[in-house]
Amino acid sequence: MRAEIIAVGSELLLGQIVNTNARFLSEELAASGIDVYYQVVVGDNKNRLTGVIKDAAARSDLVFLTGGLGPTKDDLTKETVATFLGKNLVYDDASLASIEAYFQKVNRDMTPNNKKQALIIEGSQVLPNHYGMAPGMIATVDGCTFVLLPGPPKELEPLVKEQLLPFLQQRNKTNESITSRVLRFFNIGESKLETMIEDLLAAQSNPTIAPLASEGEVTLRLTVKHHDASVAKQLLDHTEEKIQARVGQFFYGYGESSLIAVLVDRLKSTHTTLSTAESLTGGLVSSAITSVPGASNIFVGSIVSYQTKVKENQLGVSKELITSSGVVSAECAGVMAREVRERLRSDIGLSFTGVAGPSGQEGKEPGLVYIGIAYSNQQVKTFRLQLTGNRESIRMRAMKYGCFYLLNELKRWNLG
């Protein structure tokens, strides 16, 4: 079945709200083996909505419309679809009774326009809304099925899971499911990664491979369609093995995991504690770590040494070192990592010093970053980066690089 999603609402076009419904529906439909070919956003305008519906009916088997089922005059979805299908709108007695019961329960007067929410397309299958007022509905004409859903996600999502998906799964005769696996990579650009797996991309069929770049990261989404879950897993495993053989050194995790979350999990699994000394990141790293549930098991604390005197007084960075090398240096990063580890009595010390910008420091350009890692009796290791971008981008990427470098060191120390 070819599916299409039409999100109705001028507030979406104005950027006042984010269209999370389309993402949710696409994921749920994919898991049910239904391919979404198009996503469209249209404002609250009858003529434009009619044009979009006409196009959708000509190219799709399933058309999902979200929003525009409410009580106000700009809620035009079911009226427009009904006109297009040549159907009347009629009251659904059960929905009307539910709406009236709600207003009685909260002891409020029911305004006449709320009755409009109980209108449905004549002959359609009603999807009762147990989390709001306007019901969903399913109407099929000339081989095309229209599914109308309420706009608020708190109403749409349970309605889809509890009622719509079982209906669609019965109708989808292929019994195929779409399964995805997301591989996450760092310290490699999208163009380089694609070059290294170019032949795999060219030969893809089932599974498919889709690259996506974000802030300093690249993800590969592997997607397979098969009726047998075990076969689907084998196909994904085989494709992943080929990819890992090419670019495995840049791989750090799966799914929606972040570098920070993966790092915390690795440290927890080996009962290894961490402390941080931050200069240019100003507490960004420790804040990100403590946002991960369970971080208290491994994170001891942080010394935010933004000013030079704090580096001297709290981290023991000597005046001689500052005079000879500066606070933006490998030498300073090394001392910060070693000292925070010793002073906070953690297994590992991780430090960040550099120039976030917009202006330079010590004659050094914005984007110059040094990261230090100290562990047990190992020699302190430092890393030099020359990053580009604005101030926040440099700080964020410095944090990610620090986590990535530490993950690699954990492997080297057999701690991950």
N, C-alpha and C positions, 0 to 999 in steps of 0.2 A: 504494500500500500504506500502510495506517495502522499506525504502529509505536508501541510502548510500551516503556519501560525500567523494569525493577524492580531496584533495588539492594537486596541482601539483606545484613544485618549490623547487629547491635545497636550496634556501635562507631560506625556512621554516625549513628544516632539520638542517641548520647551525645556526639557532637561530637569523638570521639577521633581520627577521620580525616576528611578531606574527600572528598566524592564526586566525584572527578575523572573517574571512568569515564563518568558520565552525560554530562558535557560533551563528552568525546572522542567517544563514540558518536553523540551528536546531530550534531556537526559532520561526522563521516564519513558518516553516513546522509544528511544533507542534501545533501552533495556527490554522493551517488549517486541523488538524486531521491526519497528516501524520507522522508515527513513523520513526525516524532515528535509525537504528540498528547498523550501523558501521560508523566510521570516520577513514580515512586513509590519511597519508601524504606520498608522493613519490617524489623523485627528478626528474630532467630533464633528464631522461634516457629512451629511447624507449623500451628496453627489460623489464625493471622493471615496467614501466607504463603499458605495455601490460599484464604482469602477474597480476597486480592489477585489471585491467579492466576485465580480464577473471574471476577472483574470484568474482568480484562484480556482473557480469552478471548472474552468477550461483546462487546467493543467494538473489538478490534484484530486486524489480520491477522498482524502480527509482534510477538512478545513476547520481549524480551531480558532475561535474568536474569543479573546479575553477582554473583559471590561465592557462598559456601556450598558449594563443591565439594571442600573440603579433607578431612583425615583425622579431624577431631575430631567429638565427638558433636553439637556445635551446628552443624555443617555439614549442613544439611537440604534444600538446594535440589533436588538431583536426586531424592532420595527423595520429596519432596512433589510435584514435577511428575509423576514416574512414577505415583504413586498417583492423582493427578487425571486423568491420561490413561488409567488402567487398564492400565498397562504394568509389566512386571517390570524389575528391574535385573540386568544381566549383565556379566561381565567382558570387557573389550576386551583381547585377547591382546597386541596391539602396545603398548598403553599400559602394561600390567602389565610387559612385558619392558623397556620404557624405564625404568620406576621402579626395577625390580630392578637394572638396569645402572648407574643413578645411584649407588645405595648401594654397589655393588661398587667403583665408580670412586673414591668418597671413603673407601672402607674403613670403612664404618659398618654396624652391624646395622640391618636393616629391621624396624621394629616392625610387628606385625600390622595396626594401623589404617591404615598407609600403603597397604595393598592396596586399601582402600576407594576410593582415588582413581582406580583403574582401572575402577570400575563406570560403566556407561553405561546409558541408557534403551534397552530392547530395540527394535531396528529403527531406531534413530537414526543419522544420519550423523555420524561422528566427526571432530572438528577436532583433530588431533594438537597437543599442547603442546610445542613445541621449546624453550621458555624456562622450563618448570616441570614439574610432575608431572600435575596433574589435566587431562585433555583437555576441550575444549569439545565440544558436541554440538548437533545440529539434529533436532528431532522435529516432524512435522506430523500433526495429527489434526483431522478435521472442518473443514478449511479454515484452521485457525489454526496457525502455525508458531512453535514455541518454540525459542529459541536460548539455550543455557546457556554462560556464559563464566566463566573463572576471575577471581577478584577482584583480585589484584595487578596494577596497571597495567603493570608490566614484562612480564607474561605476556599480559595481555589485548590490549594495543595492537598488538604484532606479529602476534598470532593473527588479529585483526580485519583488519589490512591485507593480510596474506599469504594468508589462506584465506577468511574470511567475506565480505569485500567482493566478490571475484570471483564467489562463489556468488550473492550477492544481485543483482549487476548482471546476471547471466544471467537471473535470475528476473523482474526488473523490466522488463516488456515496453514500458513507455512510453518508455524510453531518455531520459527527461528528467533533467537535472541541475539542482540548485539552486545558484545562485551568489550570493554576498553581497559587498557592498562597504560598509565602515564609514567614515563621515565623522566627523571629530572637530572639536569647536567649543569655544571658550573665551571667557570674559567675557560669557556670555549664559546666563540661566537656562532650565531646561527649559520652564517655562510660557510664557516670552516666545518661545522658538524655536518651540514648537508653535503659538502664536498667529500667528506670521509665515508659517507654512506650513500653516495650518489647512485650506485648501481642497485642498491636495495630499494631506494625510492622509485627508480625507473621501472623495477620489476614488480612493484607491489600490486597485489590484487586482493587477497583475503588471507591474512590481515592487511589493512592499509596502515600507512605511516604518515602522520601529520606533524610537522615541526611547528613550534610556536615560541617566539622569543619574548622575554620580559626583562626586568631590570637586572642585567648581569647574568641572566640565566637563560637556558633553553630547555624546553620540554618536548618530548616526542610522545604523541598519543597513538598507541597501537590499537586498532579496532578490528574485531573479527565478528563475523556473522555465521552462526551455526546452530543447529537444533540440539546438538549434544554438548553439554557444558564441559565434559572431559576432553572432547576433541578440540573445542575452542581454546581451552587452556594449553593443550599441546601445541597448537598453532601459534599462540602468543609466546610460549616459552621458546619455541624454535626461532621465531623472529627476534626475540630479545637476545638470545645467545649470539646471533650474528652481529647485532648492534653492539653488544657489550665487548665483543672481540675487537671491534674497531675503536670505540670511544669510551671504553669502560673506565679509563683513568679519570674521566671527568664526571662520572656518574656519582650521585650521592643519595638518591632515594626515589620513592614512588608516590604516586597520587598527589594529594594536596599538601604533603609534608613540606615544611620549610627547612632551610639549613639549620636554623636554631633548634627546631623541634627534633630533627635527626640527631644533632649534636647532644642534646639533653638526654635522648633515649640511649645513645651509645655510652654516655658517662654513667647513666643509671644502671645499665646492664653490667658494667664492670666495677660499680661502686667507687668511682673515681670522682674526687671533688675538684671544683674549679673556682678560682677567683679572678677578677679582672682589674686592670689599671687602665683607666681611660683618660685621654686628653682630648683630641679633636672630636671623638664620638660623644663626649659629655654625658655619659650614663646611658646612651642609646643601647649599648650591648647588654648591660645588666638589666635594663628594662625589658628588652626582648626576651632574655633568658627567663626572667621571673614571670613572664606572661604565659609560659608553658606549664601546664599542670604537672606537678611532681618535681618541679625544679628545685624545691627546698631540700630534696634529698642529696643534691650534688653541688648546689651553688652556695658558696660560703659568704661571699660579699664582694664589694667593689670599692676602689679608691678612685674617685673622679678628681684627677690632678690637672684641672684645666689651666691653672696659673703655674708659673715656674716655681714659685716659692713652695707650693704644695708638693711638687715633684721633689724638691730638696728636703723639706721637713718631714713629709709623710712617706716618701719612697726612697729616701737616701741617695738621690741623684746628686752627685758632687758638683760644687762650683767649677772645679777643674774640668770635668767632663762637659759641663754646659758651655764653658769658655772655649774649649778645644773643638767640640763636635756640634754643640747646639742641642736644643731639646727636640728638634726634628731630625733625628738621626737613628741609625741602627744601634749605636752604643746606648743611647737613652732608652730605646724600646727594650733592649736586653736587660738593663738594670731594672726598669719598671716591672717587667715580667718576673724576674727573679725575686725582687723585693716584695711584691704583692703576694707571691706564693708563700714566702717565708713569714711575712708579718701576719697574714690571715690564716696561715697554717693549712693550706689546701694542697692537694696533690699536684695541681697544674696552675700556673700563672699565665694569663693571656693579656697582652698590653697593646695599646693603640696610641700612636702619636703621629702628628702630621699637620698639614695645612689644608683646612677645608675651604678657605677662601671667604669672601671674594678677593681679598688682597693677599699678598705674599707675607712670609715671615722668615726672618733671618736670611733674607736674600733668596729664599726658596719659593718656587712657584706653587700656586694652589694645585692640589691633587697629589702632592708628594706625601706618601704615607709609609710609615714603618710599623710592622707588627712583630711582637716578640712572644715566644712561647718557651716557658721554663717547666721542666718536669724532672722530679727526683734528682738523680745524680747525672742526668743527661746534660750535655752542653746546651746552653741557651741558644735557641735558633731564632733568627730574625729574617724578615721578608721585606723587600722594598717594592712599593707600587707607585706608578705614576698614573693617576686616574684623571678622567675628564668629566665634565658636567658641572652642574651648579652645586652649591654648598650641600644641600640635603642629599643629592645624588652621591656625592663623594663620601659623605658620612655613612650612608646606607650601604654602599658598595664596599667600603672599608670593613664594616661589620661582617658582611657576607664572606669576604675574603678571609677574614680572621677565623670564622667558623669552618670554612672549607680547608684551610691550612691545618687547623687543629684536627679535623676529622682524618686527614691524611697522616698526621703524626700519630694519632691513636692506632691506626693500622700498623704503622712502622714499629710501634711499641707493643704490638699484639694486644691492644686494649679496645679493639673495635673491628 
